[in-house]
Amino acid sequence: MLVVMRHGATPDQVAGVARAIEDMGYRARPMPGAQRTAVGLVGNDGRVDESRLVGLEGVLRVIHVTQPYKQVSREWSPEDTVIELPNGVRVGGEDVVIMAGPCAVESREQILETAHRVAAAGATVLRGGAFKPRTSPYSFQGLGEEGLRLLAEAREATGLAVVTEAVEPDGVAMVAEHADIVQVGARNMQNYALLRAVGRAGKPVLLKRGLSATVKELLLAAEYIMIEGNPQIMLCERGVRSFDTHARNLLDLTAVVSIKELSHLPTVADPSHGTGARSKVGPMARAAVAAGADAIILEVHPDPAAAASDGQQSLTLDQFDALMLELDAISGVLGRGIARAPAVVHG
């Protein structure tokens, strides 16, 4: 439920509504907006008797949120959420943010070379896995804490923000210490203990859609993070399982549009995992920008043939350079651009 205050409602009137909600046994969450303030009622499982709220001073109207997800819904917050990263980049704003880097951090030389090249081409976020949950227990599992330290070193050298994955609740604090964005991977989308832990960490979160999850389930997973007090969530479409075998996954760009209709949170598209094939990454990245994605996350490697994981879907450094020019042109047609960060050092 949302209690929408009148234009010009005083802080005392807002506080009065919050007290009334708490007296009813629920939590109140004031949300100041550009024109007026709304107060969200959190913790209700069904319809709430609004009679105790509609007559309070300063109240304009009460809106019942009909979706099972509350705080992530556009009904809850009609204004788009914009997440500002430490390097000044804004995800969910006017420009498209490019996140790029290898699937896994393999060595100091590899991650630094990649970071410098993607920064020079216009990326503003460095991706790289320090912990790699793999389908096979015999596959490369990542460098762990050493990988986190290398990502932090690459950030210091280039000014790129860092996104990397946390795979278990106990490891969230370590990841949050080194990263600017904590990623929750597709296999962990419904790991509720992990979702709550990243919510409490207070860092921006990149939440990937599960391999067989609906958009509704993705939004409900985001709700778990949001109820811990963390509204800085990016929702990532990374491809879902399909009956067809022409690609590793089906990149569902309809989800990008649907999420924007249903939620105020920024959208991210991952054409690397969404297709699983280098030849398809560029076309689907271009399509994702055209569909309105707020950010694109791409796997890029200096030598994909020698990559420890996902080399078949990783762009070469030269291919990434060429794709960035194309994405810049497409975003320009839509009245957007590729996000730049003044703090990024090219070299």
PLY file of the C-alpha trace (Angstrom):
ply
format ascii 1.0
element vertex 347
property float x
property float y
property float z
element edge 346
property int vertex1
property int vertex2
end_header
0.00 0.00 0.00
1.11 3.55 -0.76
-0.12 6.64 1.04
0.34 9.57 -1.34
0.73 12.91 0.42
-0.57 16.20 -0.90
1.77 18.62 -2.59
3.29 20.70 0.18
2.58 18.22 2.95
4.68 19.08 5.99
7.28 16.81 7.60
5.03 16.57 10.66
2.15 15.33 8.51
4.38 12.72 6.87
5.60 11.64 10.31
1.99 11.38 11.47
1.17 8.96 8.66
4.28 6.92 9.46
3.26 6.69 13.12
-0.25 5.56 12.17
1.16 2.82 9.96
3.47 1.62 12.70
0.60 1.68 15.22
-1.22 -0.71 12.88
1.68 -3.15 13.22
3.43 -2.48 9.89
6.60 -0.70 8.80
6.48 2.74 7.22
8.88 3.87 4.52
8.65 7.57 3.50
9.72 8.18 -0.10
10.26 11.84 -1.00
9.63 12.59 -4.67
10.18 15.55 -6.96
6.57 16.75 -6.57
5.24 15.03 -3.48
6.06 12.44 -0.83
4.59 8.96 -0.59
4.71 6.69 2.43
4.95 2.97 1.76
3.36 0.41 4.06
5.59 -2.65 4.35
4.80 -6.03 5.87
1.18 -6.60 4.88
0.15 -9.95 3.40
-3.24 -8.79 2.15
-5.51 -5.73 1.96
-5.14 -3.22 4.75
-8.02 -1.17 6.12
-7.28 2.28 4.75
-9.88 4.10 6.84
-7.30 4.94 9.51
-5.09 6.63 6.92
-7.28 8.47 4.40
-8.50 11.03 6.93
-5.07 12.03 8.21
-3.85 15.55 7.52
-1.88 15.91 4.32
-3.05 12.64 2.75
-4.15 12.88 -0.89
-5.06 9.25 -1.59
-4.23 5.65 -0.76
-3.10 3.23 -3.49
-3.26 -0.53 -3.05
-0.30 -2.23 -4.72
-1.72 -5.29 -6.44
1.48 -7.14 -7.33
3.04 -9.66 -4.91
6.27 -7.65 -5.18
5.81 -4.26 -3.55
8.84 -2.01 -3.26
10.34 -2.93 -6.63
7.10 -2.19 -8.48
6.50 0.94 -10.53
3.27 1.44 -8.60
5.42 1.87 -5.49
7.82 4.29 -7.15
6.78 5.76 -10.52
10.12 7.56 -10.86
13.04 5.54 -12.27
15.72 4.52 -9.80
19.16 5.83 -10.76
22.19 4.24 -9.09
25.34 6.32 -8.86
28.63 4.43 -8.67
31.79 5.70 -6.93
33.36 6.75 -10.25
30.41 9.03 -11.02
28.64 6.71 -13.47
24.84 6.64 -13.18
23.04 3.40 -14.01
19.42 3.97 -15.01
19.97 7.52 -16.17
20.01 9.01 -19.63
23.09 7.16 -20.89
23.83 3.47 -21.42
26.49 2.01 -19.11
28.91 -0.55 -20.53
30.31 -3.20 -18.20
33.08 -5.34 -19.69
35.83 -7.74 -18.75
36.70 -11.42 -18.59
34.43 -14.14 -17.25
37.09 -14.95 -14.66
40.11 -13.16 -13.26
43.04 -15.39 -14.24
46.16 -13.29 -13.60
47.35 -9.78 -12.86
48.52 -9.28 -16.43
45.22 -10.48 -17.90
42.93 -8.32 -15.79
45.07 -5.17 -16.05
45.44 -5.44 -19.82
41.71 -5.97 -20.23
40.81 -3.16 -17.82
42.98 -0.61 -19.62
41.63 -1.57 -23.05
37.94 -1.59 -22.16
38.33 1.72 -20.30
40.02 3.26 -23.33
37.15 2.08 -25.53
34.53 3.68 -23.25
33.49 1.09 -20.70
33.02 2.43 -17.18
32.55 -0.81 -15.19
34.96 -3.75 -15.07
33.43 -7.20 -14.72
35.41 -10.23 -13.64
34.71 -13.32 -11.60
36.83 -14.02 -8.52
34.50 -16.81 -7.38
33.05 -18.92 -10.19
30.13 -21.27 -9.47
30.44 -23.78 -12.31
28.18 -26.57 -13.49
31.07 -29.04 -13.19
33.00 -29.25 -9.91
36.13 -29.94 -11.98
35.97 -26.62 -13.86
38.02 -23.55 -12.90
36.42 -22.06 -9.77
38.22 -18.71 -9.71
41.13 -17.17 -7.76
38.99 -16.24 -4.76
40.27 -13.45 -2.54
43.35 -12.98 -4.71
41.03 -12.30 -7.65
39.22 -9.65 -5.61
42.52 -7.93 -4.83
43.46 -7.93 -8.52
40.10 -6.38 -9.43
40.66 -3.66 -6.84
44.12 -3.02 -8.28
42.63 -2.71 -11.77
40.11 -0.20 -10.44
42.88 1.91 -8.94
44.80 1.81 -12.22
41.88 2.73 -14.50
39.06 4.37 -12.51
36.61 1.68 -13.58
33.99 0.59 -11.06
34.10 -3.16 -10.31
31.30 -5.72 -10.44
31.95 -9.27 -9.26
29.89 -12.14 -7.90
29.22 -13.28 -4.35
28.29 -16.96 -4.22
27.41 -17.54 -0.56
26.12 -15.42 2.34
29.31 -15.76 4.38
31.36 -14.36 1.50
29.30 -11.23 0.85
31.28 -9.00 3.21
34.57 -9.91 1.53
33.18 -9.21 -1.94
31.56 -5.96 -0.82
34.89 -4.81 0.64
36.56 -4.99 -2.78
33.71 -4.45 -5.27
31.51 -1.48 -6.15
28.65 -3.73 -7.33
27.89 -7.14 -5.85
26.57 -9.59 -8.43
24.09 -12.36 -7.66
24.40 -14.93 -10.43
21.63 -16.76 -12.23
22.13 -19.96 -10.23
21.65 -18.01 -7.00
18.67 -15.86 -7.97
16.46 -17.69 -5.48
19.12 -18.23 -2.81
17.15 -16.20 -0.30
19.83 -16.18 2.40
22.28 -14.73 -0.12
19.73 -12.16 -1.32
19.16 -10.96 2.22
22.91 -10.81 2.85
23.62 -8.64 -0.19
20.69 -6.46 0.81
22.27 -5.85 4.20
25.70 -5.16 2.65
24.47 -1.81 1.35
26.34 -1.96 -1.97
24.65 -1.75 -5.40
23.52 -5.20 -6.55
23.44 -6.73 -10.03
20.76 -9.44 -9.84
20.74 -11.89 -12.74
17.60 -13.69 -13.87
17.60 -17.43 -13.20
18.01 -19.86 -16.06
14.33 -20.87 -15.91
12.87 -17.95 -13.94
9.96 -15.78 -14.95
10.15 -11.98 -14.82
7.77 -12.11 -11.85
10.15 -14.42 -10.00
13.06 -12.09 -10.78
11.14 -9.15 -9.33
10.23 -11.14 -6.22
13.91 -12.02 -5.77
14.73 -8.30 -5.95
12.10 -7.72 -3.27
14.14 -9.86 -0.86
17.06 -7.47 -1.34
14.87 -4.39 -1.12
13.21 -5.32 2.18
16.65 -5.34 3.78
16.81 -1.62 3.07
18.86 -1.68 -0.13
17.11 -0.05 -3.13
20.23 -0.08 -5.34
19.34 -3.06 -7.53
19.97 -3.64 -11.24
17.93 -6.37 -12.91
19.85 -8.38 -15.50
18.39 -10.40 -18.37
21.07 -13.01 -19.14
19.18 -15.55 -21.19
16.87 -18.40 -20.22
16.78 -22.05 -21.16
14.96 -22.88 -24.37
13.95 -25.98 -26.31
16.00 -24.79 -29.28
19.70 -25.57 -29.65
20.82 -22.79 -31.98
22.25 -20.85 -29.02
23.36 -21.60 -25.47
20.37 -19.67 -24.08
17.50 -17.53 -25.31
18.22 -13.85 -24.65
14.75 -12.55 -23.81
14.82 -8.89 -24.77
11.08 -8.70 -24.17
12.02 -9.00 -20.50
13.94 -5.71 -20.73
10.79 -3.96 -21.91
8.54 -5.77 -19.44
10.77 -4.96 -16.47
10.68 -1.28 -17.38
6.88 -1.41 -17.43
6.62 -3.24 -14.11
9.53 -1.86 -12.09
11.43 1.36 -11.47
14.78 -0.48 -11.23
17.47 -0.23 -13.95
17.76 -3.01 -16.52
20.94 -4.73 -17.70
21.33 -7.10 -20.66
23.99 -9.82 -20.88
24.32 -10.94 -24.51
27.43 -12.99 -23.71
25.66 -15.52 -21.48
22.44 -14.89 -23.35
23.82 -16.39 -26.55
26.97 -18.29 -25.60
28.55 -17.58 -28.98
30.94 -14.78 -29.89
29.34 -14.26 -33.31
25.97 -13.51 -31.71
27.14 -11.22 -28.92
27.51 -8.07 -31.03
24.12 -8.27 -32.79
22.30 -8.96 -29.52
24.16 -6.18 -27.70
23.03 -3.77 -30.39
19.47 -5.09 -30.08
19.53 -4.72 -26.29
20.49 -1.05 -26.55
17.69 -0.55 -29.08
15.27 -2.27 -26.68
16.08 0.25 -23.97
18.50 -1.55 -21.65
20.19 0.82 -19.20
23.42 -1.17 -19.23
25.14 -3.91 -21.21
27.51 -6.41 -19.60
29.98 -8.11 -21.94
32.69 -10.72 -21.62
35.99 -9.55 -23.13
39.33 -11.38 -23.02
42.80 -10.66 -24.47
43.01 -14.25 -25.76
39.60 -15.98 -25.73
41.03 -19.26 -27.00
43.11 -19.52 -23.84
40.39 -18.33 -21.42
39.83 -20.42 -18.31
36.05 -20.10 -18.75
33.57 -18.95 -21.41
36.16 -18.24 -24.07
33.69 -19.15 -26.81
31.45 -16.20 -25.91
34.18 -13.66 -25.08
34.96 -10.83 -27.46
38.54 -10.04 -28.36
39.80 -6.60 -27.40
39.62 -5.43 -31.02
36.06 -6.75 -31.40
35.05 -4.88 -28.28
36.54 -1.65 -29.67
34.49 -2.03 -32.85
31.29 -2.89 -30.97
31.58 0.18 -28.77
31.44 2.42 -31.84
28.27 0.65 -32.96
26.61 0.89 -29.54
27.45 4.59 -29.38
25.77 5.14 -32.74
22.63 3.19 -31.82
22.24 4.91 -28.45
22.60 8.26 -30.19
19.68 7.51 -32.49
17.55 6.94 -29.36
18.62 10.24 -27.81
20.97 8.53 -25.38
24.72 8.06 -25.31
27.35 5.80 -23.81
27.98 6.78 -20.19
31.39 8.29 -19.47
33.07 8.69 -16.10
35.29 11.73 -15.51
37.30 9.66 -13.03
38.28 7.03 -15.59
41.96 7.17 -16.56
42.67 6.05 -20.09
46.07 4.50 -20.64
0 1
1 2
2 3
3 4
4 5
5 6
6 7
7 8
8 9
9 10
10 11
11 12
12 13
13 14
14 15
15 16
16 17
17 18
18 19
19 20
20 21
21 22
22 23
23 24
24 25
25 26
26 27
27 28
28 29
29 30
30 31
31 32
32 33
33 34
34 35
35 36
36 37
37 38
38 39
39 40
40 41
41 42
42 43
43 44
44 45
45 46
46 47
47 48
48 49
49 50
50 51
51 52
52 53
53 54
54 55
55 56
56 57
57 58
58 59
59 60
60 61
61 62
62 63
63 64
64 65
65 66
66 67
67 68
68 69
69 70
70 71
71 72
72 73
73 74
74 75
75 76
76 77
77 78
78 79
79 80
80 81
81 82
82 83
83 84
84 85
85 86
86 87
87 88
88 89
89 90
90 91
91 92
92 93
93 94
94 95
95 96
96 97
97 98
98 99
99 100
100 101
101 102
102 103
103 104
104 105
105 106
106 107
107 108
108 109
109 110
110 111
111 112
112 113
113 114
114 115
115 116
116 117
117 118
118 119
119 120
120 121
121 122
122 123
123 124
124 125
125 126
126 127
127 128
128 129
129 130
130 131
131 132
132 133
133 134
134 135
135 136
136 137
137 138
138 139
139 140
140 141
141 142
142 143
143 144
144 145
145 146
146 147
147 148
148 149
149 150
150 151
151 152
152 153
153 154
154 155
155 156
156 157
157 158
158 159
159 160
160 161
161 162
162 163
163 164
164 165
165 166
166 167
167 168
168 169
169 170
170 171
171 172
172 173
173 174
174 175
175 176
176 177
177 178
178 179
179 180
180 181
181 182
182 183
183 184
184 185
185 186
186 187
187 188
188 189
189 190
190 191
191 192
192 193
193 194
194 195
195 196
196 197
197 198
198 199
199 200
200 201
201 202
202 203
203 204
204 205
205 206
206 207
207 208
208 209
209 210
210 211
211 212
212 213
213 214
214 215
215 216
216 217
217 218
218 219
219 220
220 221
221 222
222 223
223 224
224 225
225 226
226 227
227 228
228 229
229 230
230 231
231 232
232 233
233 234
234 235
235 236
236 237
237 238
238 239
239 240
240 241
241 242
242 243
243 244
244 245
245 246
246 247
247 248
248 249
249 250
250 251
251 252
252 253
253 254
254 255
255 256
256 257
257 258
258 259
259 260
260 261
261 262
262 263
263 264
264 265
265 266
266 267
267 268
268 269
269 270
270 271
271 272
272 273
273 274
274 275
275 276
276 277
277 278
278 279
279 280
280 281
281 282
282 283
283 284
284 285
285 286
286 287
287 288
288 289
289 290
290 291
291 292
292 293
293 294
294 295
295 296
296 297
297 298
298 299
299 300
300 301
301 302
302 303
303 304
304 305
305 306
306 307
307 308
308 309
309 310
310 311
311 312
312 313
313 314
314 315
315 316
316 317
317 318
318 319
319 320
320 321
321 322
322 323
323 324
324 325
325 326
326 327
327 328
328 329
329 330
330 331
331 332
332 333
333 334
334 335
335 336
336 337
337 338
338 339
339 340
340 341
341 342
342 343
343 344
344 345
345 346
